[in-house]
Amino acid sequence: MGLAFNGNAARREAVGEDGLSRGPCDRQAGAQSACVLPTARELIEFLQGFCSTQLAAGAQTSRVDRNATRIAKAYGFAVELAMLSRHFMISVVKPAADGIPQERHTAVCAIVSGAPNFQRVAALNALSWNIGDENLSLDEARRRFDAILALPALNPVLLRFLVACANAAFCRLFDGDAVAMGLVFGATLAGFYLRQKLLHWGMDVKITFFCCAFAASLLASPGLIFGWGATPQTAMAASVLFLIPGIPLINAMMDILDGHVLMAVSRLVQASTLIVCIALGLALTMLLLGVDSL
């Protein structure tokens, strides 16, 4: 899909008396105003934050690559992106007619961990299109980027309630009765609260998942201990499903299909490690209660 431009609003470059390239140009209130094209250094600083934010929010690698390429192209640059497990390397190149780059800058940036945020991913994806379609200057792109980062996250209390409802629905999906669903709802509510607190306190994510799996399964165990309901085993097994790292697993599969195998393997290993931590937490509860199987 190509970038859309409208008549006289199309991006164009002009060189002023100071020797700087002019453009892209914005049309504001019927008047035309030129803006200075960014240098490779300025653009790469913006793309570092843009790409790392998308990766932290749960975007797949191909989306990050496409968005970075789209933004760089809008300012007359080419971009080269190499993804590693915990870092990515990005190069911004100013192409020339003879094939020798006029300007090149390369930077290495850490991939920060963060909670999935598809609202942020969608907003950043839209921003990458707006930069070309609306001929935004880099300063305006930065302002919009900062505005996206400033958007409030979902209320944590509401998030806990929704996750608990979803996990109770999973319990019903596996033939759990009403009692089992109630136990799973309460266990998930407490387990997700514990997860939020431990991560907020800076606890290692693997230890956090182990503790939350143990706490949630233990809180769902009264059905098994006291014989509440007809499906107490289902309640205990379903109580830890809210911890399953589904988004990294899905992104890993998409990365494999798109050819980003190194990033896919990294995500698969990270997700598998968390699944092992969940299993160990559930196994500890079963060991304490003397439960052989679920």
N, C-alpha and C positions, 0 to 999 in steps of 0.2 A: 504494500500500500504506500503510495507516494505522499509527500507532503503537499498540503493544499495551500495555494497562494491566490490572492485576489487582486488582479489588475495592478493598479499603481501602488498597492500596498506590498507588492513583492519585495523581497530582500534584495538590496543592491549595494555595491561597494563604491566608494569614491575616496580619493586621496586628498586630504586638505593641505594647507600650507605647512602644518606641523609634521607632515609626512606620515600621519597615522591613517590607517584604513578606516573609512566611515561606513556604518551599517551594523546590524540591520536597522531599518528605519521603521519607526512607529507612526501611525496616524492617530493623533489625539485631538479631539474636538475639531475635526476637519482640517487641522494643520499638520504639516509634515515636520518631524524633528529627527535629526540624525543622531545616532549614538555610536560610540567607538566600539569597534569589534574587539573582543577580548584577546589577549595574548594566550599562547599555549599554557603558560604558567597559571594564569588566572582561570582558564577553563579547566585545567586538570585539578585545581583545588576545589572547584565546584563539583566536578564529577566524582572526586574521592568521597565527599560527603553524600552525594546522591546515590552512588552505587552501594556504599556500606550501609546506608539506611534501608535501601530496598532489600538487601540480603538479610539484615537483622529482622525485617518485618515479615520475612517468609516468602520472598519472591524466588522463582526458579531462575537458574543461571541464564538461560536463553533470554528471558525477559529483561534482565539487567543488561545483558550485552546489547540487545536491540535498542533499548532506551538510551544507553550511552552513545551508541552509534548515531542515533537520530539527533540527539542534542549536538554532538560534535559536528555533524554535517550541516546543521542549521547555521553554525558560525563559520563554516568554511574549513573545517578540520576533519581529519580522519582519526579514528581511535582504535587502539589494539588493547585487548583485555585478556589477561591470563589469570585464571582462578586456581588457587591452591586451597588447602584444607582450612587454614586459619588466616590467610592473607590473600590479597589479590594485587596484581601488578597491572598498571594502566599506563599506556603511552598515548600522548596526543601529538599528532603530526600535522604540520602545515604542508600540503602537497604542492609540488611544482611541476611545470610542464615538462622539464627535462628528466623527471623521475627522482631528482635529488631533493629531499625534504628541505624546505626553507627554515623550518623551526620544528624542534622535537623536544618534548619533555616527558620524562618517565618518573613514576612514583609508585611506592609500595605502601599499601594501607592494610591495617588489621581489620578482620571481619569480626565485628562486635556481636555478642549474643544478645538476643532480645525476644520478647514475646511476639508471636504472630499477630500481625495487624493488617488485615486485608483492606481495610479502609485507607490506610496509609499507602499500601501498594498501588491501589487503584488511583489515588490522588497523584502519586508520583508518575504513574504511567500517563495520566492525562496531562500533567505538566510537561512531559517530554514532547507530546504532540503540540501543546500550546506554544512552546518556544519557537517552533518552526512555523506553525499556522498563523500565529499572531505577531511574528517577528519581534519577540521580546528581547530586550537587552539583557546582558548577563546580570546587571544589578536588579532588574525587575524579576528575573528568574530566581535570584537569591531571595528576594523578598517573598515571593510566592512559596519557595521551598521552606523558608522559616515559618511561614504561616501554616503550612501543612504540618510541620513538626509541633507547632503550638496547639494543634487541635486536641481537645480533651479526650482522654481514653474513656472507654466504657466504665460506668460506675462499678467499682469492685464488688459491692454488695449485690447489685443486679447480675453481674457476671457469675458470682457464686451460685445464685439461685438458678440461672439458666443452665449452668453446667450440671447442677444437681438434677434438674428436670430431665436433661438429656441423658444422663447416666441411668436414671430410673427408667427411662424409655428403653434403653439398651437392655436393662434387666427384664423388662416385659417382652422384649424381642426374643430373649432366650428362655421364654416360657416361665418367667418368674411371676409369682402371685402378688396380690396387693401388699401382703406383709413384707415380702422380699423387696418390693419396690420402695416401701416406706423406709426399710432399713438402708437400702442403697442411697436413697435421697439424703438421709441424715448423715451417713458415712461420707458421702461425697461432699456435702456442705462443709463438714469439719475438715476433711482431707484437703480440699481445695483452699480453704482458709489457711491451713498450716503451710501449704505450698506457697501461697502469696507472702506469708510472713517470713518464711525461711529464705526465700529468694530476695526479699526486701532487705533482710539482714546480711546478705552477701554469702549465704551458705552455698557450698558447692552443689551444683545441680544434680550430681549423681547421688550424693548423700540425701539431698532433698527428696528425690524420687523414692529412695529406699524408705525414708522415714514416713512419707505420705502413704506409700503402699501399705506399710505395716499398720499405721494408725487407722486408715480407712477400712482395711480388712478386719482389724480388731473390733472396730465399732459396728461392723456388720455381722459379727459372730454371735450375738445373743440369740439370733434365730436358730443357730446350730446348737448352742449350749442348752437353751430352754425349750427347744422344739417348737418354736413359733412358726406357723405357716407350713405349707407343704413343700416349699422349695428353698430351704435355708442355704443349701450348697450354692444355688444360683446367686443368692444375695451376696455371699462372700466372694465368689468369683467375679461378679460384675462390679463390685465395689471399687476395684482398681482400674477399671477401663478408662476412666477420665484422664488417667496419666499417660496412656499410650501416645507416643509421639507420631501422630498420623501425618502431620504436615511435612516433617522431614522425610518420612518414608515416601510420600507422594512426590515430593520434589526430587528425591533421588531417582525414582523411576522415570520422571520426565527428563531429568538430566541425562540418563542413559540413552533415552530415545533421541535426544538432541545432540548426542555425541560428547557431552561434558562428563566423561567417565571418571576422571579424577575427583571432581566435585561430588559426583554421585556416590562413589565409594566412601568418601569422607562422611557424607550425610548418612549413609547406611551404617557405617561403623558407629557413629555417634548415637543414632537411633537404637541400634542393637544394644549398645551399652546401657542405655536408659531402660530398655525392656528387661535386661538382665537384672538391673537394680529393682525394678518393679516385682519381678518374680522372686527375688530374694526377700523382699519385704513381706510378700504374701506367704512365702514358705516359712518365715519365722513365726507368723501368726499360726499357721497350721501345726508347726512343731510345738508351740506352747500349748495349743488346745488338744494335741494328740490326734489331729485329723490326718488320715492317710491320703485321702483323695477328695476331689470335689466333683 
